[in-house]
Structure formats: structure tokens, C-alpha cells
Amino acid sequence: MNADYEHCEALVRQQDRERFLSTLFAPAYKRQHVFALYAFDLEIAHVPDAVREPMAGEVRFQWWREAIAGERLEEAKANPVAAALIDTIRQLDMPISALTEMIDARQFDLLGQPMESRAALCEYLDVTSGKVVEIAARILDDHCNPNEAAQHAGRALGLTRIFRNFARDVARGRLFLPLEILAMADLHTASVFGGENSDGLRAALMELCEEAGREMAALRAKTIPTSVLPAFLAAALTPLYLARMRKPGYDPFRSDLSVSGFRSQFALWRAARSGKI
């Protein structure tokens, strides 16, 4: 089983450096389970990009539903992420309903339909991002109830991911910017999918940028126990990305929002040391 967990750790290190570094601040005996969760999240998030037809993606999602429910044990043994996750579920007596919700929410990515409203976006972020923070926190301390803080962190992290991946998602036919916000900016989806860097698009994205800032303020107003802090640490980088968006000349299709490795590591270290996101 160690090889399965090592695979998960390597996958997270390669594909999500920020959550990898954050997890290093967790107790060593807890890390493998957090890495299994994050690797699972990466796997299901990758499904829409790995298939050409929604039906093929739904088949993969259904496989994951059945695997975590214990219906494909032999097949799951051959998949290191599934094997590690199932072992984590067994060891920690983790309810699978939250994991199933994460899978179900990813169907939005698969179908490629525009996000209808701000409320729909919040609901999506709560399950795809906030739920991951919540489960990671419960892995670190099963006596902790991090729901509200996890929701704020999940929304801030999820919005940041939308900003960072905006050009790539639009190129793949996915638009997470709610239609109601586009309508307020008098903007049509054809303009967005056409790659037009308009004042309306930047204004719409800035509105979400401010929303992410408000979620960060709400998160910072919460007291996060030290025992679960590593589950929240990645949110400490959100202000760095938002600052780049606010710079003059921001172009959602071309601007590089990347944060240097040194700045990322320092921000995570500072948050871990101070206990404040």
C-alpha cells in the first residue's frame, strides 16, 4: 500500500505544487491520507479534459462512484489513487457521500454549459473546492468542525483557479463566469469565446476578483485550529494572484498570473508559522 500512497504524493507534487507544499506542514502520519484525497480530486478534475464525448466522461465518473463504494475492489487495486483512497476511507471510516458529491459536481465541467448565476457558481465551488478543504481538515483532526471556514477557503481557492485557468477553460468551451454577471456587463458569450479582451469582460472578472477578496476576509475572521491549518494554507496565496489581476494591463487571455516558487513557499511558511492565512 505504501507504493499507492507514494504515487498519490508524486501526483500532487507534480500537478498541484501549492497543495503539496501545504501538506508538508501536516503531521507525517496524516499526510498520506491528505495526498490520497488531493490525488483523487486531481483525477476527477482531469476527466473532462481526457475525453472527447461527455458520455465517455460519465463512464469514468461512474467507475469512481462504484470504486469508492467498494463495488470494484479488484479493479481499484490496479489504480494507485483509487487503492490509496479506498484504504483511507477504510482506515478513517470516512463517509463516501462527500466524495460522491465531488464527482457529481464535476459533471458541469463535462457538459460545457455556461454557469447560469452567481448562486450556481457558489454551489459549484462549495462542492468542488470547499468540500476538499473540509475533508482534508477532518482527516487532520476528526474532532474539528471546519464547515464555514472551509466554505470561505474553498470559494477563494476555486475563484483563484478560475482566474488562473480562464484562457485554457474558454479554449475548451468552459465558462465559469456567470451569465448574470456577463449580462450586467452587457457582454455576450460569443465575445468571450471569441477571445475578445473587452472592458466588459475585465469588469466582470474584477467583480469576481473582489468576491474572492471578500471570501478571504471572511476566512481570516475565522479562528482556524492549528491542527487543521495545513488544509487551509493554500488560500494564503490567493491575495498574491488577486494582486496580479488588479495590475494595469491585465488581459484574462494573456496575462501570466503565476507566482514564483520562492514567493509561494515564503507565503505558505509565514502563514504556517503565524497560524494566520
C-alpha positions as CSV (number, residue, x, y, z in Angstrom):
1,M,0.0,0.0,0.0
2,N,2.9,2.4,0.6
3,A,3.6,2.5,-3.2
4,D,0.0,3.6,-3.8
5,Y,0.3,6.5,-1.3
6,E,3.7,7.4,-2.8
7,H,2.1,7.6,-6.2
8,C,-0.5,10.0,-4.9
9,E,2.1,12.1,-3.3
10,A,4.1,12.3,-6.5
11,L,1.0,13.1,-8.5
12,V,0.1,16.1,-6.2
13,R,3.7,17.3,-6.2
14,Q,3.7,17.3,-10.0
15,Q,0.3,18.7,-10.7
16,D,-0.6,20.9,-7.6
17,R,2.6,22.2,-6.1
18,E,0.8,24.5,-3.7
19,R,-1.3,21.9,-2.0
20,F,1.7,19.6,-2.0
21,L,3.8,22.2,-0.1
22,S,0.8,22.9,2.2
23,T,0.5,19.3,3.2
24,L,4.2,19.1,4.2
25,F,3.1,21.2,7.3
26,A,0.8,18.4,8.4
27,P,1.9,15.6,10.8
28,A,3.8,12.9,8.8
29,Y,1.3,10.1,9.7
30,K,-1.6,12.1,8.3
31,R,0.0,13.3,5.1
32,Q,-0.6,10.1,3.1
33,H,-4.3,10.3,3.6
34,V,-4.4,14.0,2.6
35,F,-2.4,13.2,-0.5
36,A,-4.8,10.4,-1.4
37,L,-7.7,12.9,-1.2
38,Y,-5.9,15.5,-3.3
39,A,-4.8,12.9,-5.9
40,F,-8.5,11.8,-6.2
41,D,-9.5,15.4,-6.7
42,L,-6.9,15.8,-9.4
43,E,-8.1,12.6,-11.1
44,I,-11.8,13.6,-11.3
45,A,-10.9,17.2,-12.3
46,H,-8.9,15.8,-15.2
47,V,-11.7,13.6,-16.6
48,P,-13.3,16.3,-18.8
49,D,-10.0,17.1,-20.4
50,A,-9.2,13.4,-21.0
51,V,-12.3,12.6,-23.1
52,R,-13.9,13.8,-26.3
53,E,-17.5,13.0,-25.5
54,P,-19.5,13.6,-22.3
55,M,-20.7,10.0,-22.2
56,A,-17.1,8.7,-22.0
57,G,-16.5,11.1,-19.1
58,E,-19.6,9.9,-17.4
59,V,-18.5,6.3,-17.7
60,R,-15.2,7.3,-15.9
61,F,-17.2,9.2,-13.2
62,Q,-19.4,6.2,-12.7
63,W,-16.3,4.0,-12.3
64,W,-15.1,6.2,-9.5
65,R,-18.5,6.2,-7.8
66,E,-18.5,2.4,-7.8
67,A,-14.9,2.1,-6.8
68,I,-15.2,4.2,-3.6
69,A,-18.5,2.4,-2.8
70,G,-16.5,-0.9,-2.8
71,E,-18.0,-2.3,-5.9
72,R,-14.8,-2.6,-8.0
73,L,-12.3,-3.7,-5.4
74,E,-10.2,-5.8,-7.8
75,E,-10.1,-3.1,-10.5
76,A,-9.3,-0.4,-7.9
77,K,-6.3,-2.3,-6.7
78,A,-4.7,-1.7,-10.1
79,N,-5.3,2.0,-9.8
80,P,-3.0,3.5,-7.1
81,V,-5.1,6.6,-6.5
82,A,-8.3,4.5,-6.0
83,A,-6.4,2.0,-3.9
84,A,-5.0,4.7,-1.6
85,L,-8.3,6.5,-1.3
86,I,-10.2,3.3,-0.5
87,D,-7.6,2.5,2.1
88,T,-8.0,6.0,3.6
89,I,-11.8,5.6,3.6
90,R,-11.4,2.3,5.5
91,Q,-8.8,3.5,8.0
92,L,-10.5,6.7,8.8
93,D,-14.1,5.5,8.5
94,M,-14.7,8.3,6.0
95,P,-18.2,8.7,4.6
96,I,-18.2,8.4,0.9
97,S,-21.2,10.7,0.3
98,A,-18.9,13.8,0.2
99,L,-16.6,12.2,-2.3
100,T,-19.6,11.2,-4.5
101,E,-20.8,14.8,-4.3
102,M,-17.4,15.9,-5.6
103,I,-17.7,13.6,-8.6
104,D,-21.3,14.7,-9.3
105,A,-20.3,18.4,-9.3
106,R,-17.7,17.8,-12.0
107,Q,-20.4,16.9,-14.5
108,F,-20.7,20.6,-15.1
109,D,-17.1,20.6,-16.5
110,L,-18.0,17.7,-18.6
111,L,-21.1,19.2,-20.3
112,G,-19.5,22.5,-21.1
113,Q,-22.6,24.6,-20.3
114,P,-22.1,28.2,-19.1
115,M,-22.6,28.9,-15.4
116,E,-26.0,30.5,-15.1
117,S,-25.8,32.5,-11.9
118,R,-23.6,33.7,-9.0
119,A,-25.6,31.3,-6.8
120,A,-24.8,28.4,-9.1
121,L,-21.1,29.3,-9.1
122,C,-21.0,29.4,-5.3
123,E,-22.8,26.0,-5.1
124,Y,-20.2,24.6,-7.6
125,L,-17.3,26.0,-5.7
126,D,-18.6,24.7,-2.3
127,V,-18.6,21.1,-3.6
128,T,-15.6,21.1,-5.9
129,S,-13.3,23.2,-3.8
130,G,-14.8,23.8,-0.3
131,K,-15.6,20.1,0.2
132,V,-11.9,19.2,-0.4
133,V,-10.8,21.7,2.2
134,E,-13.4,20.3,4.6
135,I,-12.5,16.7,4.1
136,A,-8.7,17.4,4.4
137,A,-9.4,19.2,7.7
138,R,-11.4,16.3,9.0
139,I,-8.5,13.9,8.0
140,L,-6.2,16.1,10.1
141,D,-8.5,16.4,13.1
142,D,-11.7,14.4,13.1
143,H,-12.9,16.4,16.2
144,C,-12.9,19.6,14.2
145,N,-15.9,21.1,12.5
146,P,-14.4,23.4,9.8
147,N,-17.5,23.7,7.6
148,E,-17.9,27.5,7.5
149,A,-14.2,28.3,7.2
150,A,-13.8,25.6,4.6
151,Q,-16.6,27.2,2.5
152,H,-14.8,30.5,2.5
153,A,-11.5,28.9,1.7
154,G,-13.0,26.8,-1.0
155,R,-14.6,29.7,-2.7
156,A,-11.4,31.8,-2.6
157,L,-9.4,28.9,-3.9
158,G,-11.9,28.0,-6.5
159,L,-12.2,31.5,-7.8
160,T,-8.5,31.8,-8.0
161,R,-8.3,28.6,-10.0
162,I,-10.9,30.0,-12.4
163,F,-8.8,33.2,-12.9
164,R,-5.6,31.2,-13.5
165,N,-7.2,28.8,-15.9
166,F,-9.6,31.2,-17.6
167,A,-7.9,31.2,-21.1
168,R,-7.5,27.5,-21.1
169,D,-11.1,26.8,-20.0
170,V,-12.5,29.1,-22.6
171,A,-10.5,27.5,-25.3
172,R,-12.0,24.2,-24.2
173,G,-15.6,25.5,-24.2
174,R,-16.0,26.0,-20.5
175,L,-17.1,29.3,-19.0
176,F,-17.3,29.7,-15.2
177,L,-18.1,33.4,-15.3
178,P,-21.8,33.5,-14.5
179,L,-24.2,34.6,-17.3
180,E,-25.9,37.1,-15.0
181,I,-22.6,38.9,-14.4
182,L,-22.0,38.9,-18.2
183,A,-25.4,40.4,-18.7
184,M,-24.7,43.2,-16.2
185,A,-21.6,44.0,-18.2
186,D,-23.6,43.9,-21.4
187,L,-21.4,41.1,-22.6
188,H,-22.3,38.1,-24.8
189,T,-20.7,34.7,-24.5
190,A,-19.7,34.8,-28.2
191,S,-17.4,37.7,-27.4
192,V,-15.7,35.7,-24.6
193,F,-15.4,32.5,-26.6
194,G,-14.0,34.6,-29.4
195,G,-11.1,35.7,-27.2
196,E,-12.0,39.4,-27.1
197,N,-10.3,41.2,-24.2
198,S,-13.0,43.8,-23.7
199,D,-13.7,46.3,-20.9
200,G,-16.9,44.4,-20.0
201,L,-15.0,41.1,-19.6
202,R,-12.4,42.7,-17.4
203,A,-15.1,44.4,-15.3
204,A,-16.9,41.1,-14.9
205,L,-13.8,39.3,-13.8
206,M,-12.9,42.1,-11.4
207,E,-16.3,41.7,-9.8
208,L,-15.4,38.1,-9.1
209,C,-11.9,39.2,-8.0
210,E,-13.5,41.4,-5.4
211,E,-15.7,38.5,-4.4
212,A,-12.6,36.4,-3.8
213,G,-11.2,39.1,-1.7
214,R,-14.4,39.2,0.4
215,E,-14.2,35.4,0.9
216,M,-10.6,35.8,2.1
217,A,-11.6,38.5,4.6
218,A,-14.3,36.2,5.9
219,L,-11.9,33.3,6.2
220,R,-9.4,35.5,8.1
221,A,-12.1,36.4,10.5
222,K,-12.4,32.8,11.5
223,T,-10.3,31.0,14.0
224,I,-8.7,28.0,12.4
225,P,-7.3,25.4,14.8
226,T,-3.6,24.7,14.3
227,S,-4.4,21.0,13.9
228,V,-6.2,21.7,10.6
229,L,-4.3,24.7,9.3
230,P,-2.4,22.8,6.5
231,A,-5.8,22.1,4.9
232,F,-6.3,25.9,4.5
233,L,-2.7,27.1,3.8
234,A,-3.0,27.2,0.0
235,A,-5.6,30.0,0.4
236,A,-2.8,32.2,1.8
237,L,-1.6,32.5,-1.9
238,T,-4.9,33.9,-3.2
239,P,-4.1,37.5,-2.4
240,L,-0.9,37.2,-4.5
241,Y,-2.9,36.1,-7.5
242,L,-5.6,38.8,-7.0
243,A,-2.9,41.5,-6.8
244,R,-1.7,40.4,-10.3
245,M,-5.2,40.6,-11.7
246,R,-5.5,44.2,-10.4
247,K,-2.4,45.4,-12.2
248,P,-2.9,47.8,-15.1
249,G,-2.9,46.0,-18.5
250,Y,-4.5,42.8,-17.1
251,D,-5.6,40.6,-20.0
252,P,-7.6,37.5,-19.0
253,F,-6.4,35.6,-22.1
254,R,-2.7,36.5,-22.0
255,S,-1.6,37.8,-18.6
256,D,0.5,35.4,-16.6
257,L,-0.8,35.3,-13.0
258,S,1.9,32.9,-11.9
259,V,3.6,33.4,-8.5
260,S,7.2,32.5,-8.2
261,G,8.1,29.4,-6.3
262,F,10.1,31.4,-3.7
263,R,7.2,33.7,-3.0
264,S,4.8,30.8,-2.8
265,Q,6.9,28.9,-0.3
266,F,7.6,32.0,1.8
267,A,3.8,32.9,1.9
268,L,3.0,29.3,3.0
269,W,5.8,29.2,5.6
270,R,4.7,32.6,7.0
271,A,1.1,31.5,7.3
272,A,2.0,28.2,8.9
273,R,4.3,29.9,11.4
274,S,1.9,32.7,12.3
275,G,-1.2,30.5,12.2
276,K,-2.9,33.1,10.1
277,I,-4.0,32.7,6.5
